[in-house]
Amino acid sequence: MARVLNEEEQNREIRNRRNFAFRLNLFFFAVFFLFSVLIVRLAFLQFVEGPAMREREESIGTRPVAIPPIRGNIYDSEGRPIAYSASTQSLYYTIEPGTKEEEGRALAARLAEVFNRYGSPDLPKTTAEEVFAAMDFGNKVYYSYMQRRLRTGLTEREIAYLMEHRDEFKGIDIVEESIRQYAPDRVAVQLVGYMKKLKGATALEFYKNINEGVTDPAFRYLDDEEVGFNGLELMYQTELRGLNGLKMYPVNNQSKIIGPAEVTPPVKGNNLFLTIDREVQLATQRAIMEHLEKIRTSGNPSEHAPYAITGYAVAMEVETGRVVAMASMPDYDPNIWQGGISAKAYEEVQPFIENGTIRQVYPPYKDKKERDQHPSSLVPLGSTQKPLTVLVGLAEGVITPKTTWNDPGYFQFGRKGHETVVRNSRGAVLGRLTPATAITRSSNAFMSMVGNELYMKYGREAVEIWDQWMKQFGLGVTTGSGLPGESAGVVDYFHEAEKGSPQSAMVYASFGQLGRYTALQLAQYAATLASRGERVKPQFVEKITDAYGNVVWQFEKEVLNRIELPDEYWKVVEDGMSRVSVQGFDDFPYPFMRKTGTSQQSVGQRGLVDNAVFIAWAPADKPKLAVAVVVPDGGFGAYGAAPIARKIFDAYDREIGLR
């Protein structure tokens, strides 16, 4: 029989039911409130914060990888390639998510086997360790999502095998890219220049802050990008470079690639068409090397120059300023820079890298002590100074076209009892001279007289006046060519004026012993004489075109300054230069102007050495081409330098025409 609840128990049960109902209602209310808050929050995220979140998701979810630009080509004046970007196939590797180092090592071993079996037999054997190191599993060089280049220049057999067994080589990708190649016949090597990776080129001012303020990824330079480091490759870096391409990889929050890339291809840079004529250039290079060999072994005492191992020449059109040949010899194969250069290889080519026609370059002796016993590419003008000395003397009124002076074989100056004597070559007594015959017979004494008369007229100011004249003809200033690293030469007459006296400075400068200049400066100087006072900027580029052949820049002649002098002064110089005795031009079919120079220079313990210098232009009646040749340690200019110039004129006449 069920127990009947008493009143107290009944009241307790009623209270419990009421409490349970209250708690249940409270629970449902809390759940309803939380759901309401969640719905409001989701709505806020979707409609208020949604765009910002999507933008953030996209930035986190993609990784851009720049593709280096395709560099423009450099052609000669006839459109034949000198430096060009050649297409090659390279093998890249991307570490896929979850790939372990052991798997990477196994893949490296298999790839090394493929390289050694199907690769070029000219390449050294590749080890598995080398391939694995290039994979960079430790992300020391690359971020995890970036591709690693394992090999470039794949052979057809390598490509065929890898494509056929693609499923067996996870993460690999064969990519077509460009590498810089140079003409195998070595056309104007030092003028064209060479390239280095950007991270190795930041010592140059041009590249120090190259990416500062650059936000567009198409214009940003890449650390592993090849950039111009010298010559025209550097001078026209901006025009040649082109624009980066871009690969956009989708990645997860661990930066692992999770889908195919979206590719924007790179843009090819502009092309340069040079004023350099390939055949004239190669003839110039051959002429120098053949003549150096000849004079080193010659049995003729006037021609014999046993230490002549370098030579420099520039051929420049008088009217336009186009440089058709520029040779700094010996040269080297610039293709040695491809893929980096070893310390040993660099040491071997280092003496030949710089352009000796525009800056000071030392002869290629490995031993520094021996190198210091020989002159550099910057040599005094010697007697090639004399036409300008006569012009200055005429312009400043210390001589006239009809002045006569008796040359006793020397010129003496200085205080009584402390006289200094300047002698002619071999002490030759030349007798009565006019300004023109003084040039023809190369009288040191006559020129010293002119320099002394300038000092007597102007005192200490004579050196400044002399310097102003030199600069008007391009001596002691850069030529305006714009070539990186061009030297203004070395002016010594101010130093002599301080160390010795203004008088001695003027005397020594007058016959070409107190200024050392480059072959390019000499060519510009000769062209200025030939044009009767118009100094023109030397130029190396005829035109620039874009990748589609459209001309974006065209050559224009640029006159730097003009020297106004009476015609009779120019005729005096031309009369003297037209009769200078010179070797190698006996059957030359054109009238031509020329001046030989044998500049003396003190080097090391050897004392005075003779440098061969020569300037000329042709035809005399309508100047077309000016040529300058410098052979340090080359002896007499008539023998050591002039025959090289003859071969340059012949090559130009054959290829282009002196008329």
Order of alpha helices (4+ residues) and beta strands (2+ residues): alpha-alpha-beta-beta-beta-alpha-alpha-beta-alpha-beta-alpha-beta-alpha-beta-alpha-alpha-beta-beta-beta-alpha-beta-beta-alpha-alpha-beta-alpha-beta-beta-beta-beta-alpha-alpha-alpha-beta-alpha-alpha-beta-alpha-beta-beta-beta-beta-alpha-beta-beta-beta-alpha-alpha
